[in-house]
Amino acid sequence: MRHVVLDLEAVSDVDVTAAESFEGLKDWLRDHGVSLAFSRVTPPVQKRLRLLGILDDEPLHPTNRAAVEAVTAVRPREDDA
C-alpha cells in the first residue's frame, strides 16, 4: 500500500476523540511511507479538521477521481523500483 485517500463526503462533524484516533493513523501511515489525501471534504469539515490538527499539508481533492489521478501520478517509492 502506497496511498490512502479518505472520502469525507458523508462526514458532517469531527470530535476530539476522532482527532486523537486519527493522529495515530497519520503516524502509522507516515512511519510506513504511505501517503494520505482527502477527497470531497466540505468547507465546514475542512475547517474543523484544521482546527483539530488533523488536516495539515495533506492534499485535498474535489472528487475521488481527481484523488486517484493525483496519487497514481506520484513517483514510486525507492523500495518499489
Phi and psi in radians as a Rosetta constraint file:
Dihedral C 1 N 2 CA 2 C 2 CIRCULARHARMONIC -2.028 0.35
Dihedral N 2 CA 2 C 2 N 3 CIRCULARHARMONIC -0.410 0.35
Dihedral C 2 N 3 CA 3 C 3 CIRCULARHARMONIC -2.456 0.35
Dihedral N 3 CA 3 C 3 N 4 CIRCULARHARMONIC 2.535 0.35
Dihedral C 3 N 4 CA 4 C 4 CIRCULARHARMONIC -2.237 0.35
Dihedral N 4 CA 4 C 4 N 5 CIRCULARHARMONIC 2.230 0.35
Dihedral C 4 N 5 CA 5 C 5 CIRCULARHARMONIC -2.058 0.35
Dihedral N 5 CA 5 C 5 N 6 CIRCULARHARMONIC 2.128 0.35
Dihedral C 5 N 6 CA 6 C 6 CIRCULARHARMONIC -1.745 0.35
Dihedral N 6 CA 6 C 6 N 7 CIRCULARHARMONIC 2.102 0.35
Dihedral C 6 N 7 CA 7 C 7 CIRCULARHARMONIC -1.518 0.35
Dihedral N 7 CA 7 C 7 N 8 CIRCULARHARMONIC 1.946 0.35
Dihedral C 7 N 8 CA 8 C 8 CIRCULARHARMONIC -1.836 0.35
Dihedral N 8 CA 8 C 8 N 9 CIRCULARHARMONIC 0.362 0.35
Dihedral C 8 N 9 CA 9 C 9 CIRCULARHARMONIC -0.983 0.35
Dihedral N 9 CA 9 C 9 N 10 CIRCULARHARMONIC -0.684 0.35
Dihedral C 9 N 10 CA 10 C 10 CIRCULARHARMONIC -1.501 0.35
Dihedral N 10 CA 10 C 10 N 11 CIRCULARHARMONIC -0.043 0.35
Dihedral C 10 N 11 CA 11 C 11 CIRCULARHARMONIC -1.462 0.35
Dihedral N 11 CA 11 C 11 N 12 CIRCULARHARMONIC 2.202 0.35
Dihedral C 11 N 12 CA 12 C 12 CIRCULARHARMONIC -1.905 0.35
Dihedral N 12 CA 12 C 12 N 13 CIRCULARHARMONIC -0.301 0.35
Dihedral C 12 N 13 CA 13 C 13 CIRCULARHARMONIC -2.828 0.35
Dihedral N 13 CA 13 C 13 N 14 CIRCULARHARMONIC 2.789 0.35
Dihedral C 13 N 14 CA 14 C 14 CIRCULARHARMONIC -2.354 0.35
Dihedral N 14 CA 14 C 14 N 15 CIRCULARHARMONIC 2.299 0.35
Dihedral C 14 N 15 CA 15 C 15 CIRCULARHARMONIC -1.815 0.35
Dihedral N 15 CA 15 C 15 N 16 CIRCULARHARMONIC 3.100 0.35
Dihedral C 15 N 16 CA 16 C 16 CIRCULARHARMONIC -1.134 0.35
Dihedral N 16 CA 16 C 16 N 17 CIRCULARHARMONIC -0.651 0.35
Dihedral C 16 N 17 CA 17 C 17 CIRCULARHARMONIC -1.078 0.35
Dihedral N 17 CA 17 C 17 N 18 CIRCULARHARMONIC -0.753 0.35
Dihedral C 17 N 18 CA 18 C 18 CIRCULARHARMONIC -1.101 0.35
Dihedral N 18 CA 18 C 18 N 19 CIRCULARHARMONIC -0.698 0.35
Dihedral C 18 N 19 CA 19 C 19 CIRCULARHARMONIC -1.081 0.35
Dihedral N 19 CA 19 C 19 N 20 CIRCULARHARMONIC -0.730 0.35
Dihedral C 19 N 20 CA 20 C 20 CIRCULARHARMONIC -1.132 0.35
Dihedral N 20 CA 20 C 20 N 21 CIRCULARHARMONIC -0.755 0.35
Dihedral C 20 N 21 CA 21 C 21 CIRCULARHARMONIC -1.121 0.35
Dihedral N 21 CA 21 C 21 N 22 CIRCULARHARMONIC -0.706 0.35
Dihedral C 21 N 22 CA 22 C 22 CIRCULARHARMONIC -1.124 0.35
Dihedral N 22 CA 22 C 22 N 23 CIRCULARHARMONIC -0.604 0.35
Dihedral C 22 N 23 CA 23 C 23 CIRCULARHARMONIC -1.073 0.35
Dihedral N 23 CA 23 C 23 N 24 CIRCULARHARMONIC -0.687 0.35
Dihedral C 23 N 24 CA 24 C 24 CIRCULARHARMONIC -1.111 0.35
Dihedral N 24 CA 24 C 24 N 25 CIRCULARHARMONIC -0.704 0.35
Dihedral C 24 N 25 CA 25 C 25 CIRCULARHARMONIC -1.096 0.35
Dihedral N 25 CA 25 C 25 N 26 CIRCULARHARMONIC -0.800 0.35
Dihedral C 25 N 26 CA 26 C 26 CIRCULARHARMONIC -1.057 0.35
Dihedral N 26 CA 26 C 26 N 27 CIRCULARHARMONIC -0.715 0.35
Dihedral C 26 N 27 CA 27 C 27 CIRCULARHARMONIC -1.079 0.35
Dihedral N 27 CA 27 C 27 N 28 CIRCULARHARMONIC -0.803 0.35
Dihedral C 27 N 28 CA 28 C 28 CIRCULARHARMONIC -1.079 0.35
Dihedral N 28 CA 28 C 28 N 29 CIRCULARHARMONIC -0.824 0.35
Dihedral C 28 N 29 CA 29 C 29 CIRCULARHARMONIC -1.030 0.35
Dihedral N 29 CA 29 C 29 N 30 CIRCULARHARMONIC -0.815 0.35
Dihedral C 29 N 30 CA 30 C 30 CIRCULARHARMONIC -1.059 0.35
Dihedral N 30 CA 30 C 30 N 31 CIRCULARHARMONIC -0.803 0.35
Dihedral C 30 N 31 CA 31 C 31 CIRCULARHARMONIC -1.094 0.35
Dihedral N 31 CA 31 C 31 N 32 CIRCULARHARMONIC -0.438 0.35
Dihedral C 31 N 32 CA 32 C 32 CIRCULARHARMONIC -1.812 0.35
Dihedral N 32 CA 32 C 32 N 33 CIRCULARHARMONIC 0.183 0.35
Dihedral C 32 N 33 CA 33 C 33 CIRCULARHARMONIC 1.208 0.35
Dihedral N 33 CA 33 C 33 N 34 CIRCULARHARMONIC 0.516 0.35
Dihedral C 33 N 34 CA 34 C 34 CIRCULARHARMONIC -1.823 0.35
Dihedral N 34 CA 34 C 34 N 35 CIRCULARHARMONIC 2.230 0.35
Dihedral C 34 N 35 CA 35 C 35 CIRCULARHARMONIC -1.379 0.35
Dihedral N 35 CA 35 C 35 N 36 CIRCULARHARMONIC 2.683 0.35
Dihedral C 35 N 36 CA 36 C 36 CIRCULARHARMONIC -2.194 0.35
Dihedral N 36 CA 36 C 36 N 37 CIRCULARHARMONIC 2.355 0.35
Dihedral C 36 N 37 CA 37 C 37 CIRCULARHARMONIC -2.486 0.35
Dihedral N 37 CA 37 C 37 N 38 CIRCULARHARMONIC 2.835 0.35
Dihedral C 37 N 38 CA 38 C 38 CIRCULARHARMONIC -2.150 0.35
Dihedral N 38 CA 38 C 38 N 39 CIRCULARHARMONIC 2.580 0.35
Dihedral C 38 N 39 CA 39 C 39 CIRCULARHARMONIC -2.256 0.35
Dihedral N 39 CA 39 C 39 N 40 CIRCULARHARMONIC 2.679 0.35
Dihedral C 39 N 40 CA 40 C 40 CIRCULARHARMONIC 0.909 0.35
Dihedral N 40 CA 40 C 40 N 41 CIRCULARHARMONIC 0.804 0.35
Dihedral C 40 N 41 CA 41 C 41 CIRCULARHARMONIC -1.568 0.35
Dihedral N 41 CA 41 C 41 N 42 CIRCULARHARMONIC 2.173 0.35
Dihedral C 41 N 42 CA 42 C 42 CIRCULARHARMONIC -1.257 0.35
Dihedral N 42 CA 42 C 42 N 43 CIRCULARHARMONIC 2.668 0.35
Dihedral C 42 N 43 CA 43 C 43 CIRCULARHARMONIC -0.960 0.35
Dihedral N 43 CA 43 C 43 N 44 CIRCULARHARMONIC -0.735 0.35
Dihedral C 43 N 44 CA 44 C 44 CIRCULARHARMONIC -1.116 0.35
Dihedral N 44 CA 44 C 44 N 45 CIRCULARHARMONIC -0.674 0.35
Dihedral C 44 N 45 CA 45 C 45 CIRCULARHARMONIC -1.227 0.35
Dihedral N 45 CA 45 C 45 N 46 CIRCULARHARMONIC -0.689 0.35
Dihedral C 45 N 46 CA 46 C 46 CIRCULARHARMONIC -1.013 0.35
Dihedral N 46 CA 46 C 46 N 47 CIRCULARHARMONIC -0.773 0.35
Dihedral C 46 N 47 CA 47 C 47 CIRCULARHARMONIC -1.074 0.35
Dihedral N 47 CA 47 C 47 N 48 CIRCULARHARMONIC -0.781 0.35
Dihedral C 47 N 48 CA 48 C 48 CIRCULARHARMONIC -1.133 0.35
Dihedral N 48 CA 48 C 48 N 49 CIRCULARHARMONIC -0.718 0.35
Dihedral C 48 N 49 CA 49 C 49 CIRCULARHARMONIC -1.068 0.35
Dihedral N 49 CA 49 C 49 N 50 CIRCULARHARMONIC -0.709 0.35
Dihedral C 49 N 50 CA 50 C 50 CIRCULARHARMONIC -1.174 0.35
Dihedral N 50 CA 50 C 50 N 51 CIRCULARHARMONIC -0.745 0.35
Dihedral C 50 N 51 CA 51 C 51 CIRCULARHARMONIC -1.044 0.35
Dihedral N 51 CA 51 C 51 N 52 CIRCULARHARMONIC -0.686 0.35
Dihedral C 51 N 52 CA 52 C 52 CIRCULARHARMONIC -1.484 0.35
Dihedral N 52 CA 52 C 52 N 53 CIRCULARHARMONIC -0.040 0.35
Dihedral C 52 N 53 CA 53 C 53 CIRCULARHARMONIC 1.397 0.35
Dihedral N 53 CA 53 C 53 N 54 CIRCULARHARMONIC 0.223 0.35
Dihedral C 53 N 54 CA 54 C 54 CIRCULARHARMONIC -1.371 0.35
Dihedral N 54 CA 54 C 54 N 55 CIRCULARHARMONIC -0.718 0.35
Dihedral C 54 N 55 CA 55 C 55 CIRCULARHARMONIC -1.753 0.35
Dihedral N 55 CA 55 C 55 N 56 CIRCULARHARMONIC 1.991 0.35
Dihedral C 55 N 56 CA 56 C 56 CIRCULARHARMONIC -1.931 0.35
Dihedral N 56 CA 56 C 56 N 57 CIRCULARHARMONIC -1.723 0.35
Dihedral C 56 N 57 CA 57 C 57 CIRCULARHARMONIC -1.938 0.35
Dihedral N 57 CA 57 C 57 N 58 CIRCULARHARMONIC 0.290 0.35
Dihedral C 57 N 58 CA 58 C 58 CIRCULARHARMONIC -1.164 0.35
Dihedral N 58 CA 58 C 58 N 59 CIRCULARHARMONIC 2.518 0.35
Dihedral C 58 N 59 CA 59 C 59 CIRCULARHARMONIC -1.143 0.35
Dihedral N 59 CA 59 C 59 N 60 CIRCULARHARMONIC 2.511 0.35
Dihedral C 59 N 60 CA 60 C 60 CIRCULARHARMONIC -1.998 0.35
Dihedral N 60 CA 60 C 60 N 61 CIRCULARHARMONIC 2.335 0.35
Dihedral C 60 N 61 CA 61 C 61 CIRCULARHARMONIC -2.175 0.35
Dihedral N 61 CA 61 C 61 N 62 CIRCULARHARMONIC 2.461 0.35
Dihedral C 61 N 62 CA 62 C 62 CIRCULARHARMONIC -1.253 0.35
Dihedral N 62 CA 62 C 62 N 63 CIRCULARHARMONIC -0.436 0.35
Dihedral C 62 N 63 CA 63 C 63 CIRCULARHARMONIC -2.418 0.35
Dihedral N 63 CA 63 C 63 N 64 CIRCULARHARMONIC 2.826 0.35
Dihedral C 63 N 64 CA 64 C 64 CIRCULARHARMONIC -1.161 0.35
Dihedral N 64 CA 64 C 64 N 65 CIRCULARHARMONIC -0.652 0.35
Dihedral C 64 N 65 CA 65 C 65 CIRCULARHARMONIC -1.059 0.35
Dihedral N 65 CA 65 C 65 N 66 CIRCULARHARMONIC -0.755 0.35
Dihedral C 65 N 66 CA 66 C 66 CIRCULARHARMONIC -1.112 0.35
Dihedral N 66 CA 66 C 66 N 67 CIRCULARHARMONIC -0.661 0.35
Dihedral C 66 N 67 CA 67 C 67 CIRCULARHARMONIC -1.132 0.35
Dihedral N 67 CA 67 C 67 N 68 CIRCULARHARMONIC -0.797 0.35
Dihedral C 67 N 68 CA 68 C 68 CIRCULARHARMONIC -1.106 0.35
Dihedral N 68 CA 68 C 68 N 69 CIRCULARHARMONIC -0.747 0.35
Dihedral C 68 N 69 CA 69 C 69 CIRCULARHARMONIC -1.067 0.35
Dihedral N 69 CA 69 C 69 N 70 CIRCULARHARMONIC -0.687 0.35
Dihedral C 69 N 70 CA 70 C 70 CIRCULARHARMONIC -1.184 0.35
Dihedral N 70 CA 70 C 70 N 71 CIRCULARHARMONIC -0.782 0.35
Dihedral C 70 N 71 CA 71 C 71 CIRCULARHARMONIC -1.305 0.35
Dihedral N 71 CA 71 C 71 N 72 CIRCULARHARMONIC -0.480 0.35
Dihedral C 71 N 72 CA 72 C 72 CIRCULARHARMONIC -1.364 0.35
Dihedral N 72 CA 72 C 72 N 73 CIRCULARHARMONIC -0.266 0.35
Dihedral C 72 N 73 CA 73 C 73 CIRCULARHARMONIC -1.480 0.35
Dihedral N 73 CA 73 C 73 N 74 CIRCULARHARMONIC -0.163 0.35
Dihedral C 73 N 74 CA 74 C 74 CIRCULARHARMONIC -1.277 0.35
Dihedral N 74 CA 74 C 74 N 75 CIRCULARHARMONIC 2.469 0.35
Dihedral C 74 N 75 CA 75 C 75 CIRCULARHARMONIC -1.122 0.35
Dihedral N 75 CA 75 C 75 N 76 CIRCULARHARMONIC 2.583 0.35
Dihedral C 75 N 76 CA 76 C 76 CIRCULARHARMONIC -1.173 0.35
Dihedral N 76 CA 76 C 76 N 77 CIRCULARHARMONIC 2.708 0.35
Dihedral C 76 N 77 CA 77 C 77 CIRCULARHARMONIC -1.160 0.35
Dihedral N 77 CA 77 C 77 N 78 CIRCULARHARMONIC 2.753 0.35
Dihedral C 77 N 78 CA 78 C 78 CIRCULARHARMONIC -1.023 0.35
Dihedral N 78 CA 78 C 78 N 79 CIRCULARHARMONIC -0.665 0.35
Dihedral C 78 N 79 CA 79 C 79 CIRCULARHARMONIC -1.287 0.35
Dihedral N 79 CA 79 C 79 N 80 CIRCULARHARMONIC -0.147 0.35
Dihedral C 79 N 80 CA 80 C 80 CIRCULARHARMONIC -1.606 0.35
Dihedral N 80 CA 80 C 80 N 81 CIRCULARHARMONIC -0.250 0.35
